[in-house]
């Protein structure tokens, strides 16, 4: 899978999840559409850096530790961006980021083996 394909897959998974979570929970925010757009933009911001970091760090530390540490950083950065862009409270934004990123990470693992 190319970097661009992985980015598209991540956005295609994370944005609808963000929309659905905010819609179902009715968390105070600018609304589900803003949350979905914020998740998509946050993914587009963090994905290239994570991709480059994984390529550079994996030979040094191993794939699993690098991916897990990278995902933690991504969840925090995307949570901050989502909180700001969607007007979500920090706790909700971090939870939303965790759920969305976990889903796209799991999908990536299933697709790439």
N, CA and C atoms as an extended XYZ file, in Angstrom:
339
Properties=species:S:1:pos:R:3:atomname:S:1:resname:S:1:resid:I:1 pbc="F F F"
N         0.858       -1.170        0.000 N   UNK     1
C         0.000        0.000        0.000 CA  UNK     1
C         0.906        1.235        0.000 C   UNK     1
N         0.606        2.165       -0.868 N   UNK     2
C         1.395        3.396       -0.929 CA  UNK     2
C         1.016        4.334        0.215 C   UNK     2
N         1.867        5.323        0.429 N   UNK     3
C         1.569        6.310        1.472 CA  UNK     3
C         0.257        7.029        1.175 C   UNK     3
N         0.049        7.398       -0.088 N   UNK     4
C        -1.176        8.114       -0.456 CA  UNK     4
C        -2.407        7.236       -0.243 C   UNK     4
N        -2.321        5.960       -0.617 N   UNK     5
C        -3.443        5.045       -0.398 CA  UNK     5
C        -3.740        4.891        1.097 C   UNK     5
N        -2.683        4.799        1.884 N   UNK     6
C        -2.872        4.680        3.338 CA  UNK     6
C        -3.513        5.939        3.915 C   UNK     6
N        -3.106        7.093        3.408 N   UNK     7
C        -3.716        8.349        3.858 CA  UNK     7
C        -5.194        8.390        3.503 C   UNK     7
N        -5.521        8.029        2.264 N   UNK     8
C        -6.927        8.019        1.854 CA  UNK     8
C        -7.747        7.045        2.697 C   UNK     8
N        -7.187        5.882        2.943 N   UNK     9
C        -7.882        4.899        3.776 CA  UNK     9
C        -8.110        5.447        5.186 C   UNK     9
N        -7.085        6.067        5.757 N   UNK    10
C        -7.212        6.626        7.106 CA  UNK    10
C        -8.300        7.683        7.176 C   UNK    10
N        -8.302        8.599        6.212 N   UNK    11
C        -9.327        9.649        6.199 CA  UNK    11
C       -10.708        9.040        5.983 C   UNK    11
N       -10.793        8.053        5.085 N   UNK    12
C       -12.086        7.418        4.791 CA  UNK    12
C       -12.656        6.686        5.998 C   UNK    12
N       -11.807        6.266        6.899 N   UNK    13
C       -12.270        5.582        8.110 CA  UNK    13
C       -12.501        6.574        9.244 C   UNK    13
N       -11.533        7.455        9.479 N   UNK    14
C       -11.579        8.327       10.658 CA  UNK    14
C       -12.644        9.414       10.570 C   UNK    14
N       -12.837       10.009        9.418 N   UNK    15
C       -13.826       11.090        9.303 CA  UNK    15
C       -15.254       10.584        9.569 C   UNK    15
N       -15.691        9.482        8.939 N   UNK    16
C       -17.045        8.993        9.249 CA  UNK    16
C       -17.209        8.556       10.703 C   UNK    16
N       -16.165        7.984       11.278 N   UNK    17
C       -16.251        7.596       12.689 CA  UNK    17
C       -16.417        8.833       13.560 C   UNK    17
N       -15.661        9.879       13.259 N   UNK    18
C       -15.790       11.122       14.030 CA  UNK    18
C       -17.199       11.680       13.912 C   UNK    18
N       -17.731       11.673       12.703 N   UNK    19
C       -19.093       12.161       12.487 CA  UNK    19
C       -20.081       11.348       13.327 C   UNK    19
N       -19.961       10.033       13.240 N   UNK    20
C       -20.897        9.152       13.935 CA  UNK    20
C       -20.803        9.292       15.451 C   UNK    20
N       -19.594        9.335       15.970 N   UNK    21
C       -19.415        9.445       17.425 CA  UNK    21
C       -20.028       10.742       17.946 C   UNK    21
N       -19.730       11.850       17.295 N   UNK    22
C       -20.258       13.141       17.759 CA  UNK    22
C       -21.767       13.199       17.568 C   UNK    22
N       -22.260       12.624       16.503 N   UNK    23
C       -23.711       12.592       16.263 CA  UNK    23
C       -24.429       11.772       17.342 C   UNK    23
N       -23.882       10.600       17.652 N   UNK    24
C       -24.548        9.727       18.619 CA  UNK    24
C       -24.404       10.205       20.058 C   UNK    24
N       -23.244       10.753       20.388 N   UNK    25
C       -23.019       11.178       21.773 CA  UNK    25
C       -23.587       12.565       22.065 C   UNK    25
N       -23.763       13.354       21.007 N   UNK    26
C       -24.237       14.736       21.140 CA  UNK    26
C       -23.321       15.580       22.024 C   UNK    26
N       -22.026       15.287       21.941 N   UNK    27
C       -21.063       16.089       22.697 CA  UNK    27
C       -21.128       17.534       22.240 C   UNK    27
N       -21.008       18.474       23.163 N   UNK    28
C       -21.001       19.891       22.768 CA  UNK    28
C       -19.822       20.164       21.824 C   UNK    28
N       -20.159       20.714       20.677 N   UNK    29
C       -19.134       20.985       19.659 CA  UNK    29
C       -19.769       21.847       18.576 C   UNK    29
N       -19.019       22.040       17.511 N   UNK    30
C       -19.566       22.746       16.348 CA  UNK    30
C       -20.439       21.831       15.503 C   UNK    30
N       -20.520       20.554       15.872 N   UNK    31
C       -21.385       19.600       15.194 CA  UNK    31
C       -20.617       18.447       14.577 C   UNK    31
N       -21.356       17.398       14.190 N   UNK    32
C       -20.728       16.202       13.638 CA  UNK    32
C       -19.939       16.458       12.356 C   UNK    32
N       -20.436       17.326       11.497 N   UNK    33
C       -19.721       17.597       10.253 CA  UNK    33
C       -18.374       18.260       10.527 C   UNK    33
N       -18.347       19.187       11.463 N   UNK    34
C       -17.077       19.821       11.845 CA  UNK    34
C       -16.115       18.790       12.433 C   UNK    34
N       -16.645       17.881       13.234 N   UNK    35
C       -15.790       16.840       13.819 CA  UNK    35
C       -15.218       15.946       12.729 C   UNK    35
N       -16.036       15.574       11.763 N   UNK    36
C       -15.555       14.739       10.655 CA  UNK    36
C       -14.493       15.469        9.838 C   UNK    36
N       -14.756       16.725        9.535 N   UNK    37
C       -13.777       17.499        8.764 CA  UNK    37
C       -12.493       17.695        9.568 C   UNK    37
N       -12.625       17.946       10.853 N   UNK    38
C       -11.451       18.117       11.709 CA  UNK    38
C       -10.627       16.828       11.760 C   UNK    38
N       -11.304       15.702       11.863 N   UNK    39
C       -10.585       14.421       11.888 CA  UNK    39
C        -9.855       14.187       10.576 C   UNK    39
N       -10.496       14.519        9.467 N   UNK    40
C        -9.851       14.360        8.166 CA  UNK    40
C        -8.637       15.258        8.011 C   UNK    40
N        -8.771       16.510        8.408 N   UNK    41
C        -7.648       17.451        8.318 CA  UNK    41
C        -6.529       17.024        9.268 C   UNK    41
N        -6.880       16.638       10.484 N   UNK    42
C        -5.862       16.213       11.446 CA  UNK    42
C        -5.098       15.001       10.924 C   UNK    42
N        -5.791       14.079       10.297 N   UNK    43
C        -5.135       12.911        9.714 CA  UNK    43
C        -4.193       13.324        8.594 C   UNK    43
N        -4.643       14.240        7.751 N   UNK    44
C        -3.790       14.716        6.655 CA  UNK    44
C        -2.543       15.430        7.177 C   UNK    44
N        -2.654       16.062        8.327 N   UNK    45
C        -1.514       16.769        8.917 CA  UNK    45
C        -0.512       15.779        9.514 C   UNK    45
N        -0.991       14.771       10.213 N   UNK    46
C        -0.085       13.879       10.944 CA  UNK    46
C         0.420       12.694       10.127 C   UNK    46
N        -0.342       12.266        9.153 N   UNK    47
C        -0.011       11.037        8.428 CA  UNK    47
C         1.363       11.063        7.753 C   UNK    47
N         1.709       12.123        7.022 N   UNK    48
C         3.037       12.119        6.375 CA  UNK    48
C         4.194       12.038        7.368 C   UNK    48
N         4.049       12.707        8.508 N   UNK    49
C         5.116       12.663        9.509 CA  UNK    49
C         5.232       11.271       10.134 C   UNK    49
N         4.092       10.657       10.426 N   UNK    50
C         4.115        9.316       10.991 CA  UNK    50
C         4.718        8.337        9.991 C   UNK    50
N         4.329        8.437        8.736 N   UNK    51
C         4.837        7.542        7.694 CA  UNK    51
C         6.357        7.649        7.619 C   UNK    51
N         6.863        8.875        7.564 N   UNK    52
C         8.315        9.092        7.476 CA  UNK    52
C         9.027        8.590        8.727 C   UNK    52
N         8.437        8.836        9.880 N   UNK    53
C         9.055        8.399       11.130 CA  UNK    53
C         9.128        6.880       11.208 C   UNK    53
N         8.067        6.211       10.790 N   UNK    54
C         8.059        4.743       10.832 CA  UNK    54
C         9.135        4.188        9.901 C   UNK    54
N         9.253        4.747        8.722 N   UNK    55
C        10.279        4.272        7.779 CA  UNK    55
C        11.676        4.473        8.366 C   UNK    55
N        11.923        5.617        8.973 N   UNK    56
C        13.247        5.938        9.491 CA  UNK    56
C        13.574        5.188       10.783 C   UNK    56
N        12.592        5.042       11.673 N   UNK    57
C        12.849        4.477       12.993 CA  UNK    57
C        12.733        2.953       13.079 C   UNK    57
N        11.974        2.340       12.192 N   UNK    58
C        11.760        0.891       12.271 CA  UNK    58
C        13.057        0.086       12.243 C   UNK    58
N        14.009        0.382       11.361 N   UNK    59
C        15.250       -0.400       11.392 CA  UNK    59
C        16.029       -0.247       12.704 C   UNK    59
N        15.817        0.851       13.389 N   UNK    60
C        16.546        1.113       14.625 CA  UNK    60
C        15.896        0.487       15.854 C   UNK    60
N        14.546        0.478       15.887 N   UNK    61
C        13.848        0.047       17.104 CA  UNK    61
C        12.850       -1.080       16.890 C   UNK    61
N        12.536       -1.409       15.673 N   UNK    62
C        11.539       -2.440       15.388 CA  UNK    62
C        10.185       -1.832       15.063 C   UNK    62
N         9.432       -2.557       14.247 N   UNK    63
C         8.177       -2.031       13.727 CA  UNK    63
C         7.134       -1.791       14.830 C   UNK    63
N         6.904       -2.765       15.673 N   UNK    64
C         5.836       -2.639       16.673 CA  UNK    64
C         6.061       -1.487       17.652 C   UNK    64
N         7.228       -1.362       18.282 N   UNK    65
C         7.408       -0.229       19.202 CA  UNK    65
C         7.286        1.125       18.507 C   UNK    65
N         7.809        1.199       17.290 N   UNK    66
C         7.733        2.462       16.552 CA  UNK    66
C         6.288        2.803       16.215 C   UNK    66
N         5.539        1.821       15.751 N   UNK    67
C         4.132        2.081       15.396 CA  UNK    67
C         3.301        2.453       16.614 C   UNK    67
N         3.492        1.742       17.696 N   UNK    68
C         2.709        2.050       18.899 CA  UNK    68
C         3.049        3.430       19.454 C   UNK    68
N         4.331        3.741       19.535 N   UNK    69
C         4.725        5.073       20.020 CA  UNK    69
C         4.226        6.152       19.064 C   UNK    69
N         4.341        5.891       17.773 N   UNK    70
C         3.861        6.857       16.783 CA  UNK    70
C         2.369        7.090       16.888 C   UNK    70
N         1.618        6.037       17.082 N   UNK    71
C         0.163        6.177       17.203 CA  UNK    71
C        -0.213        6.978       18.454 C   UNK    71
N         0.514        6.789       19.534 N   UNK    72
C         0.240        7.573       20.747 CA  UNK    72
C         0.447        9.061       20.460 C   UNK    72
N         1.551        9.381       19.814 N   UNK    73
C         1.821       10.788       19.471 CA  UNK    73
C         0.736       11.318       18.544 C   UNK    73
N         0.358       10.532       17.544 N   UNK    74
C        -0.674       10.951       16.595 CA  UNK    74
C        -2.000       11.175       17.299 C   UNK    74
N        -2.372       10.297       18.202 N   UNK    75
C        -3.644       10.447       18.923 CA  UNK    75
C        -3.662       11.761       19.691 C   UNK    75
N        -2.569       12.087       20.344 N   UNK    76
C        -2.508       13.336       21.112 CA  UNK    76
C        -2.561       14.552       20.178 C   UNK    76
N        -1.745       14.546       19.128 N   UNK    77
C        -1.718       15.695       18.208 CA  UNK    77
C        -3.067       15.862       17.520 C   UNK    77
N        -3.626       14.766       17.028 N   UNK    78
C        -4.929       14.862       16.364 CA  UNK    78
C        -6.021       15.261       17.353 C   UNK    78
N        -5.944       14.781       18.574 N   UNK    79
C        -6.920       15.191       19.590 CA  UNK    79
C        -6.881       16.690       19.814 C   UNK    79
N        -5.676       17.247       19.893 N   UNK    80
C        -5.537       18.704       20.052 CA  UNK    80
C        -6.124       19.447       18.857 C   UNK    80
N        -5.830       18.957       17.655 N   UNK    81
C        -6.357       19.608       16.452 CA  UNK    81
C        -7.875       19.500       16.375 C   UNK    81
N        -8.404       18.342       16.698 N   UNK    82
C        -9.862       18.143       16.662 CA  UNK    82
C       -10.541       19.029       17.694 C   UNK    82
N        -9.970       19.111       18.895 N   UNK    83
C       -10.553       19.983       19.924 CA  UNK    83
C       -10.636       21.410       19.414 C   UNK    83
N        -9.570       21.877       18.807 N   UNK    84
C        -9.526       23.252       18.314 CA  UNK    84
C       -10.473       23.462       17.128 C   UNK    84
N       -10.408       22.580       16.135 N   UNK    85
C       -11.194       22.783       14.909 CA  UNK    85
C       -12.677       22.496       15.088 C   UNK    85
N       -13.010       21.507       15.900 N   UNK    86
C       -14.415       21.115       16.045 CA  UNK    86
C       -15.069       21.699       17.286 C   UNK    86
N       -14.280       22.370       18.116 N   UNK    87
C       -14.848       22.950       19.326 CA  UNK    87
C       -15.265       21.907       20.346 C   UNK    87
N       -14.582       20.775       20.344 N   UNK    88
C       -14.868       19.718       21.317 CA  UNK    88
C       -14.040       19.943       22.579 C   UNK    88
N       -14.550       19.514       23.696 N   UNK    89
C       -13.763       19.536       24.913 CA  UNK    89
C       -12.566       18.611       24.763 C   UNK    89
N       -11.508       18.897       25.486 N   UNK    90
C       -10.263       18.146       25.323 CA  UNK    90
C       -10.439       16.650       25.577 C   UNK    90
N       -11.150       16.305       26.628 N   UNK    91
C       -11.356       14.879       26.935 CA  UNK    91
C       -12.105       14.169       25.810 C   UNK    91
N       -13.146       14.797       25.313 N   UNK    92
C       -13.909       14.199       24.214 CA  UNK    92
C       -13.083       14.122       22.941 C   UNK    92
N       -12.310       15.151       22.662 N   UNK    93
C       -11.481       15.159       21.457 CA  UNK    93
C       -10.427       14.058       21.510 C   UNK    93
N        -9.825       13.863       22.669 N   UNK    94
C        -8.815       12.805       22.806 CA  UNK    94
C        -9.455       11.421       22.662 C   UNK    94
N       -10.629       11.248       23.240 N   UNK    95
C       -11.331        9.977       23.111 CA  UNK    95
C       -11.726        9.724       21.662 C   UNK    95
N       -12.216       10.754       21.006 N   UNK    96
C       -12.576       10.641       19.596 CA  UNK    96
C       -11.354       10.279       18.758 C   UNK    96
N       -10.240       10.922       19.016 N   UNK    97
C        -9.002       10.623       18.305 CA  UNK    97
C        -8.560        9.182       18.558 C   UNK    97
N        -8.657        8.735       19.786 N   UNK    98
C        -8.293        7.359       20.123 CA  UNK    98
C        -9.158        6.359       19.358 C   UNK    98
N       -10.464        6.566       19.362 N   UNK    99
C       -11.381        5.644       18.695 CA  UNK    99
C       -11.129        5.634       17.182 C   UNK    99
N       -11.046        6.807       16.581 N   UNK   100
C       -10.860        6.898       15.132 CA  UNK   100
C        -9.519        6.319       14.696 C   UNK   100
N        -8.461        6.662       15.419 N   UNK   101
C        -7.143        6.157       15.054 CA  UNK   101
C        -7.015        4.663       15.298 C   UNK   101
N        -7.641        4.165       16.326 N   UNK   102
C        -7.616        2.720       16.576 CA  UNK   102
C        -8.293        1.970       15.430 C   UNK   102
N        -9.388        2.516       14.948 N   UNK   103
C       -10.099        1.866       13.840 CA  UNK   103
C        -9.260        1.875       12.567 C   UNK   103
N        -8.640        2.992       12.245 N   UNK   104
C        -7.861        3.020       11.006 CA  UNK   104
C        -6.584        2.194       11.144 C   UNK   104
N        -5.984        2.150       12.316 N   UNK   105
C        -4.805        1.313       12.548 CA  UNK   105
C        -5.182       -0.158       12.369 C   UNK   105
N        -6.300       -0.561       12.958 N   UNK   106
C        -6.752       -1.946       12.834 CA  UNK   106
C        -7.055       -2.303       11.370 C   UNK   106
N        -7.681       -1.391       10.653 N   UNK   107
C        -7.972       -1.639        9.235 CA  UNK   107
C        -6.679       -1.800        8.443 C   UNK   107
N        -5.714       -0.945        8.736 N   UNK   108
C        -4.418       -1.048        8.056 CA  UNK   108
C        -3.749       -2.374        8.331 C   UNK   108
N        -3.814       -2.834        9.570 N   UNK   109
C        -3.227       -4.137        9.914 CA  UNK   109
C        -3.941       -5.269        9.170 C   UNK   109
N        -5.262       -5.204        9.101 N   UNK   110
C        -6.021       -6.247        8.408 CA  UNK   110
C        -5.702       -6.260        6.913 C   UNK   110
N        -5.537       -5.101        6.328 N   UNK   111
C        -5.302       -5.027        4.882 CA  UNK   111
C        -3.872       -5.370        4.486 C   UNK   111
N        -2.933       -5.073        5.352 N   UNK   112
C        -1.545       -5.306        4.999 CA  UNK   112
C        -0.966       -6.577        5.606 C   UNK   112
N        -1.719       -7.178        6.506 N   UNK   113
C        -1.268       -8.428        7.111 CA  UNK   113
C        -0.323       -8.174        8.176 C   UNK   113
